[in-house]
Amino acid sequence: MTDHDQLKSDADTAFRAGRLADARALYEEALRARPDWVAVHNNLAMALRALGGTDEAESHFRSAIDLDPDQTGALSNLGALLIERGNLADARAALDRAMALAPDQAGINYNCGLLAAASDEPQAAADFFEAALAANPGYAPAYANLGIAYRQLDRLDEAEAALRRAIDVDPNLFEAHLNLSTVLMSGSAASQDEAHASCQRALELKPDSPQAHYNMGNALVRAHDYQAALDHYEHALTLDPEHAGAANNRLRPLSALGRFDDMIETLRRAIRIDPETPEWHSNLVLRGQYDPNATAKSLFSAARTWNEAFKPSEPPVLANVPADPDRRLRIGFVSGNFAGHPVGYFVLPVLTAHDRDQFEMMCYASLVNGDAITHDIMSAADSWIPVRRDSDADLVQRIRDDKIDILVDLDGHSNGGRLGVFARRAAPLQVTWAGYAGTTGIDAMDYLITDRRETPDADLPYVSEQPVYMPGNYVTVAPFQDAPDVGTARGADGAVTFGCFNNLDKVNDGVIAVWARILNAVHNSRLCLITEHLADPAVAGRTAAAFVGHGIRGDRLDLCGKRPHVELLAAYNQIDIALDPFPYSGGLTTLEALWMGTPVITRGDGDRFAGRHSVTHLTAVGVPELIAKDADDYVARAVALANDPDRRARYHATLREQMRASPACDGEGFTRALERACRIMWRRACAGEPPAPITEGDLRPG
């Protein structure tokens, strides 16, 4: 062996042993003796890449290729480095050359898979990783990345299997544990403990990984350990101050812990880090709905700020649609919440009852996990189109190709929303309804489905859409098929139980103060709260302490975490009177309480769409006497009802049937009115008329 060969051999030994600085020095000495040594250029580049010297590494990969254009190892390695550097075009050129020379080589297929993944092409990535594994069945990193590609393709069982196989091959492969935790968090509740364990193992392997801390934060949120989750998100941000996901995801633990001012700051931080993500801006708009200090004007201003940030720079070009005013119309519904969610419960009666001769109704669904309601919606819709993987631009094109006439937004600025699609004007007419609290603020949204109580005339200056005033209620629900019978033995011992099963975000300090006044006025009364955040003992303790500060002993409170829907409904049989929060009132929650025979006390002085949900539901069901004028009247009505057991018994005995016969459950009548509204919108558009208000009178039959 020559001295030069010995240098390379020693360098290779040092590289394999992880002594990268020694390897670098030996490779450089070998090149000084023999500058045209292709293999040494390639190996030195790999050592430099591992040491973080990407510019020098790229230079030596290119030197190897210049010396030998058919050097597949250098071509493949250069491609991998360029992917890391974000230079995908040059990476593709290098990898295409390598693939042409050695199409069955595992490493080349693996790097092509990385390129496809970086290009947001999960199917192509999966194909390349599978090819890499066909060539080398023991290639653990290929299994790890195949798992992520499968997850992006919603092939969750296969994703989990691939990642577990990666760990079998290499138990210390950080990426496999990290990616497995992500997949497990997409699965059932039963997999959450395993997700936590996978995060823990990833952190043991790389304690300074911001992504591992971010994943652990996500796992702990699902386990309702909010302070620990917040600690991990903040650690991720310490390690990577530009981690927008960690900045945004701090919202849930901050909310659970009652740190509402910090929530606004964390959203603004996420926006500073990544101003191009509409979700962060929408979260800021949504957060304002819960703020007691917000006004209709400030909420509208926030929505218009979103519009200015994300509306197209040029007016969108819309394909020509046949302007036949009486033809069968294609209605598209867009949501990430076609499930056991208010959106699912509100849209299902419409899909079930719609006139299929006059309207074709299609669901563009971007939800991750479905449930029984999802299956009902899929059966009721004329078409079900999964679009979670579609970019906004791709979804716009899909909707235009489907020739949708009227596109209905069901999420607005809430989670799962696709307002970027609506901002681009995907359909000739666009409508927002059901899943968000009022105006979207978007120029391209034409109509808002509402009613006179949700949108009084005083609010119209703060609504960007034209109102469609539904005659009975702005939504309808089908009877809750999983609901138990209404119970009768409530407050039999004279101890009245108040209750609220709304999101804890709605239970602010002002709400607690008013509820404490009621509890103090009704001897021996109790309050039961059931909501997800209360599964965390720390959150339950903080909530109890807030009541103690108003003179309410902790033993008068029942604070419970989330329950399955049927159990949640059954819990109303232990509640005498439901108390509605403010300024964000109950929506579906109020309808569920009424269905279970539980009267709901609400405030009628709400200053926003979200604050009037219960007002419209109680009016529709025919119990407006449960609507208070203000906070003092709210207390008085709750106390009076608590002291009137005969009246409570009448509500318990009659509310379900009264609701069944009301507009709140008239799916057929609501759907006919909504169809008439759609036809009016369409005829106006065909006549070249701009959107304009549609009144209750316009929607009467005949």
Disulfide bonds with the S-S distance in Angstrom:
none
